[in-house]
Amino acid sequence: MKVGIIVHSHTGHTLSVAQKLKEVLVSAGHLVNLEQVKAVNEDPSAAKNIQLKTKPDIVGYDVLIFGAPVHGFSLSPVMKAYLAQISTLQGKKVGCFLTEYFPLASMGGNRAMGEFKKACEDKGGNVFQTAIVNWSMGQREKKTANALEKLGKL
Ligand SMILES: Cc1cc2nc3c(=O)[nH]c(=O)nc-3n(C[C@H](O)[C@H](O)[C@H](O)COP(=O)(O)O)c2cc1C
């Protein structure tokens, strides 16, 4: 299948999970592109009126996997702005993953994932899988492996 992994990553954690996911999916025989959403101003304190510098095109993919960080117990505003601007996800399988610092998904991740899923479903996407990588407290490798296991099964 043709898979687009599209991430917003401010400090590189989400991107590193996306790179590993790409390796898993390529090994499974899929055609995978990894692309990044970028804002003109990436400073998280400039989270209002976000203008996007790069807006990856979703056309042509069978499956889209979006990844983003949790910012302030919410989906990163840059990913929110991107999802609001893309065309329809109708007929596409969609996966979502988040990275966050805090050790429990109840500390921002679950709330942010609710927003993430809804933004994709509002565009008609069929969300087949979600994953949260909480990377503090030494859980990074285990949580990353869990996310790859879930998202790697298309
Ligand atoms: C402005 C800002 C707000 C954040 N808010 C949260 C939060 O509410 N909960 C949490 O667990 N981590 C929070 N973090 C940490 C990030 O979610 C975490 O470091 C994430 O893995 C960063 O991903 P990235 O390196 O791809 O940008 C925040 C980080 C920033 C910069």
PDBQT file of the ligand as one rigid body, heavy atoms in Angstrom, charges set to zero:
ROOT
HETATM    1  C1  LIG A 201       4.797  24.043  24.567  1.00  0.00    +0.000 C 
HETATM    2  C2  LIG A 201       4.901  22.618  25.025  1.00  0.00    +0.000 A 
HETATM    3  C3  LIG A 201       3.854  22.067  25.758  1.00  0.00    +0.000 A 
HETATM    4  C4  LIG A 201       3.930  20.725  26.181  1.00  0.00    +0.000 A 
HETATM    5  N1  LIG A 201       2.881  20.190  26.876  1.00  0.00    +0.000 NA
HETATM    6  C5  LIG A 201       2.932  18.889  27.260  1.00  0.00    +0.000 A 
HETATM    7  C6  LIG A 201       1.834  18.278  27.952  1.00  0.00    +0.000 A 
HETATM    8  O1  LIG A 201       0.792  18.880  28.194  1.00  0.00    +0.000 OA
HETATM    9  N2  LIG A 201       1.953  16.974  28.330  1.00  0.00    +0.000 N 
HETATM   10  C7  LIG A 201       3.082  16.243  28.090  1.00  0.00    +0.000 A 
HETATM   11  O2  LIG A 201       3.135  15.075  28.476  1.00  0.00    +0.000 OA
HETATM   12  N3  LIG A 201       4.129  16.772  27.410  1.00  0.00    +0.000 NA
HETATM   13  C8  LIG A 201       4.075  18.084  26.995  1.00  0.00    +0.000 A 
HETATM   14  N4  LIG A 201       5.131  18.627  26.310  1.00  0.00    +0.000 N 
HETATM   15  C9  LIG A 201       6.257  17.765  25.950  1.00  0.00    +0.000 C 
HETATM   16  C10 LIG A 201       6.098  17.230  24.531  1.00  0.00    +0.000 C 
HETATM   17  O3  LIG A 201       4.802  16.733  24.268  1.00  0.00    +0.000 OA
HETATM   18  C11 LIG A 201       7.079  16.093  24.273  1.00  0.00    +0.000 C 
HETATM   19  O4  LIG A 201       8.378  16.486  24.576  1.00  0.00    +0.000 OA
HETATM   20  C12 LIG A 201       6.973  15.618  22.843  1.00  0.00    +0.000 C 
HETATM   21  O5  LIG A 201       7.555  14.337  22.731  1.00  0.00    +0.000 OA
HETATM   22  C13 LIG A 201       7.675  16.587  21.899  1.00  0.00    +0.000 C 
HETATM   23  O6  LIG A 201       7.619  16.092  20.599  1.00  0.00    +0.000 OA
HETATM   24  P1  LIG A 201       8.547  16.689  19.449  1.00  0.00    +0.000 P 
HETATM   25  O7  LIG A 201       9.975  16.515  19.912  1.00  0.00    +0.000 OA
HETATM   26  O8  LIG A 201       8.248  15.872  18.256  1.00  0.00    +0.000 OA
HETATM   27  O9  LIG A 201       8.198  18.131  19.291  1.00  0.00    +0.000 OA
HETATM   28  C14 LIG A 201       5.073  19.950  25.878  1.00  0.00    +0.000 A 
HETATM   29  C15 LIG A 201       6.133  20.522  25.145  1.00  0.00    +0.000 A 
HETATM   30  C16 LIG A 201       6.048  21.837  24.721  1.00  0.00    +0.000 A 
HETATM   31  C17 LIG A 201       7.192  22.433  23.925  1.00  0.00    +0.000 C 
ENDROOT
TORSDOF 0
